[in-house]
Amino acid sequence: MATTMKTLPVGDCVWEIPPSEKPGMLVPARIYASEALLARMDEGVFEQVTNVACLPGIVRAALCMPDGHWGYGFPIGGVAAFRADTGVISPGGIGFDINCGMRVLRTSLTEAEVRPRLAQLVDALFAAVPSGVGSKGIVRLSGDEFGEVMREGAGWCVRRGYGWPEDLDATEGGGCLPGADPGQVSQRAVTRGRDQLGTLGSGNHYLEIQVVPPGGIHDPRVAKVFGIERPGQILIMLHCGSRGFGHQIGTDYLRRFDQIMHGYGIVVRDRELACAPFRSPEGQAYFGAMLAAANSAFANRQLITHRVREVMGDVFGRDPRDLGLGVIYDVCHNTAKLERHAVDGEPLELVVHRKGATRAFGPGAPDVPAAYREVGQPVIIGGSMETGSALLVGTAHAMTETFGSTAHGAGRSMSRTQARRRVWGEALIKQMGERGIVVRAASKSGVAEEAGFAYKDLGEVVDVVDRLDISRRVVSLTPIGNIKG
Amino acid sequence: MGRHEFLESVAVADCAVEIEGDDLDDLFATAARALAEVMVDPATVPATVERSLELTAPSLDLLLYDWLSELIYVKDSEQLVFPGVEVHVTDGSPSRLTARLAGGPIDRATTALRADAKAVTFHQFALEPRERGWRARVVIDI
């Protein structure tokens, strides 16, 4: 294990680092992992999750999901809840890519129907959805219109004809988190992000055509509620966030909190954990700006959805509604949200930070859309571009164990530089093509960085969250087409 | 002449870089070149745009943070990258930077794109004098 800190087993796949292991820890740090995953976690996870445990107002424990790895500030896979009345909010617990998240669309198409037109489809999607460094978006907005996007999120898109009303029901928070305050957003953030709506970005962001493989439906009842009926069915998955707009808001407030937190008597173990009391003027300003970025991310994914529908309608010569292109769900994995959870039997208003962690609310939770309330919230776990992804469902146990949270991906196990050294992007694209996965990418080196071997085994991560009952496996998905930045 | 090295074992999903410079001017210029190299192949960006830039910050390390953040901002707001830089840094209260930038637009047809830098993080962020010259560590969010 990459730490000398005591890391004690306290349950099946649950490990705890007691507060005695680092001066200033207010609560234990808790890592959810199998013995094998824990052994392979890098030292950053242990340092960072225990640093988070030192932040003012944290309750119960600082958590790390089984896909956890070394991030900045929080570990990726980090979850922490702070009392809204006495705790803090930290941009480093959310990430610069505010409301980076996943969206998945069902289709009525089968792999047999798509395969003959797969290359054409991937080419058309690559042309229609801008990606890569410096790409510009698919709508041009005035400052006032961008303000509407900040306040309305995906709803703005639907109002303008870039979506279907029911898309909003299938989006976390209805695609609009209340409390967004454009007045707390810098002009630099607006200038940087206004022209990027409808873009994928780069890094691990993608737009993927996926198929339900044979044996890929693990829970037919819940899968049917999600609209997934049979192996061979085609789904579309996308992963992106708030683009330069959110990145600038993160930069602005990190810089500001770095300067003012000492005035509140706050000392952090990693400067990236710069924070402010949630109820302070600065904390509220960031919260309002961060929610504006979160709403822009919902709008971003909605616009890409619109483009996907246009392209698929063209390629298959059918109306997108005939193709069954409904949104199964859209879920954030980089946010802080005000939620009520019971802590030691007392219901508390908490600022729940999830950084590379997915909300996973269980059956009956009021925030789960009516269509899914009986089974629980759909959870989307994106894997590597080579190996596949998974749909799961939230559980009641997650509500008490992890503030209703679970993993968000496979989690990296190798640096980008190491991955680039091991494979050429063009060679990997060719190899994937030989295995039936068509790839179009703005950056060839970026493809090499995202090779399957650079990630943990998604199956191991999904096994752990399923065993822990913080989300349950529903469907496995295999990529057949991939658009990358 | 400054040097930079990408670190493989730090923040594996992002990009950690250690930078050394003979002096502050050299370190800031080297950091800018490293950032450009993260985003594009600098050889594929012809120097068709020139710019002057001035920045002030309360301390030298915040000046480095603001300098790199500014270059990331311009990449998104104007789709420009600047592999060629000349920088003059003055330590003081505040610390000051004047820079001449040479680069050009990101052209999807001709520019070899790499990773889209999102932001400069404060994780392990450091700028310190050495016996000879200066050293910095910067983790860039990818």
HADDOCK unambig.tbl for C-alpha pairs under 7 A between the chains (distance, minus, plus):
assign (segid A and resid 70 and name CA) (segid B and resid 11 and name CA) 4.84 0.50 0.50
assign (segid A and resid 70 and name CA) (segid B and resid 12 and name CA) 6.33 0.50 0.50
assign (segid A and resid 71 and name CA) (segid B and resid 11 and name CA) 4.98 0.50 0.50
assign (segid A and resid 72 and name CA) (segid B and resid 11 and name CA) 6.66 0.50 0.50
assign (segid A and resid 72 and name CA) (segid B and resid 123 and name CA) 5.31 0.50 0.50
assign (segid A and resid 73 and name CA) (segid B and resid 123 and name CA) 6.22 0.50 0.50
assign (segid A and resid 96 and name CA) (segid B and resid 119 and name CA) 6.86 0.50 0.50
assign (segid A and resid 132 and name CA) (segid B and resid 113 and name CA) 6.98 0.50 0.50
assign (segid A and resid 132 and name CA) (segid B and resid 116 and name CA) 6.65 0.50 0.50
assign (segid A and resid 133 and name CA) (segid B and resid 39 and name CA) 6.87 0.50 0.50
assign (segid A and resid 133 and name CA) (segid B and resid 113 and name CA) 6.27 0.50 0.50
assign (segid A and resid 133 and name CA) (segid B and resid 115 and name CA) 6.55 0.50 0.50
assign (segid A and resid 133 and name CA) (segid B and resid 116 and name CA) 4.78 0.50 0.50
assign (segid A and resid 134 and name CA) (segid B and resid 75 and name CA) 6.15 0.50 0.50
assign (segid A and resid 134 and name CA) (segid B and resid 76 and name CA) 5.59 0.50 0.50
assign (segid A and resid 134 and name CA) (segid B and resid 79 and name CA) 4.93 0.50 0.50
assign (segid A and resid 134 and name CA) (segid B and resid 106 and name CA) 6.27 0.50 0.50
assign (segid A and resid 191 and name CA) (segid B and resid 77 and name CA) 6.00 0.50 0.50
assign (segid A and resid 192 and name CA) (segid B and resid 73 and name CA) 6.45 0.50 0.50
assign (segid A and resid 192 and name CA) (segid B and resid 76 and name CA) 5.52 0.50 0.50
assign (segid A and resid 192 and name CA) (segid B and resid 77 and name CA) 4.31 0.50 0.50
assign (segid A and resid 201 and name CA) (segid B and resid 116 and name CA) 6.79 0.50 0.50
assign (segid A and resid 202 and name CA) (segid B and resid 115 and name CA) 6.08 0.50 0.50
assign (segid A and resid 202 and name CA) (segid B and resid 116 and name CA) 5.59 0.50 0.50
assign (segid A and resid 203 and name CA) (segid B and resid 115 and name CA) 5.89 0.50 0.50
assign (segid A and resid 203 and name CA) (segid B and resid 116 and name CA) 6.76 0.50 0.50
assign (segid A and resid 203 and name CA) (segid B and resid 142 and name CA) 6.03 0.50 0.50
assign (segid A and resid 244 and name CA) (segid B and resid 76 and name CA) 6.46 0.50 0.50
assign (segid A and resid 244 and name CA) (segid B and resid 118 and name CA) 6.82 0.50 0.50
assign (segid A and resid 247 and name CA) (segid B and resid 118 and name CA) 5.71 0.50 0.50
assign (segid A and resid 247 and name CA) (segid B and resid 119 and name CA) 6.20 0.50 0.50
assign (segid A and resid 251 and name CA) (segid B and resid 119 and name CA) 6.53 0.50 0.50
assign (segid A and resid 270 and name CA) (segid B and resid 123 and name CA) 6.29 0.50 0.50
assign (segid A and resid 271 and name CA) (segid B and resid 122 and name CA) 5.48 0.50 0.50
assign (segid A and resid 271 and name CA) (segid B and resid 123 and name CA) 6.15 0.50 0.50
assign (segid A and resid 272 and name CA) (segid B and resid 121 and name CA) 6.42 0.50 0.50
assign (segid A and resid 272 and name CA) (segid B and resid 122 and name CA) 4.51 0.50 0.50
assign (segid A and resid 272 and name CA) (segid B and resid 123 and name CA) 4.96 0.50 0.50
assign (segid A and resid 412 and name CA) (segid B and resid 12 and name CA) 6.91 0.50 0.50
assign (segid A and resid 412 and name CA) (segid B and resid 13 and name CA) 6.38 0.50 0.50
assign (segid A and resid 414 and name CA) (segid B and resid 12 and name CA) 6.13 0.50 0.50
assign (segid A and resid 415 and name CA) (segid B and resid 8 and name CA) 5.46 0.50 0.50
assign (segid A and resid 415 and name CA) (segid B and resid 9 and name CA) 6.74 0.50 0.50
assign (segid A and resid 415 and name CA) (segid B and resid 12 and name CA) 4.28 0.50 0.50
assign (segid A and resid 415 and name CA) (segid B and resid 13 and name CA) 6.20 0.50 0.50
assign (segid A and resid 416 and name CA) (segid B and resid 12 and name CA) 6.73 0.50 0.50
assign (segid A and resid 416 and name CA) (segid B and resid 13 and name CA) 6.70 0.50 0.50
assign (segid A and resid 417 and name CA) (segid B and resid 8 and name CA) 6.34 0.50 0.50
assign (segid A and resid 418 and name CA) (segid B and resid 8 and name CA) 6.77 0.50 0.50
assign (segid A and resid 442 and name CA) (segid B and resid 113 and name CA) 6.67 0.50 0.50
assign (segid A and resid 443 and name CA) (segid B and resid 112 and name CA) 6.94 0.50 0.50
assign (segid A and resid 443 and name CA) (segid B and resid 113 and name CA) 5.05 0.50 0.50
assign (segid A and resid 443 and name CA) (segid B and resid 114 and name CA) 5.40 0.50 0.50
assign (segid A and resid 445 and name CA) (segid B and resid 114 and name CA) 6.10 0.50 0.50
assign (segid A and resid 446 and name CA) (segid B and resid 114 and name CA) 5.89 0.50 0.50
assign (segid A and resid 446 and name CA) (segid B and resid 115 and name CA) 6.34 0.50 0.50
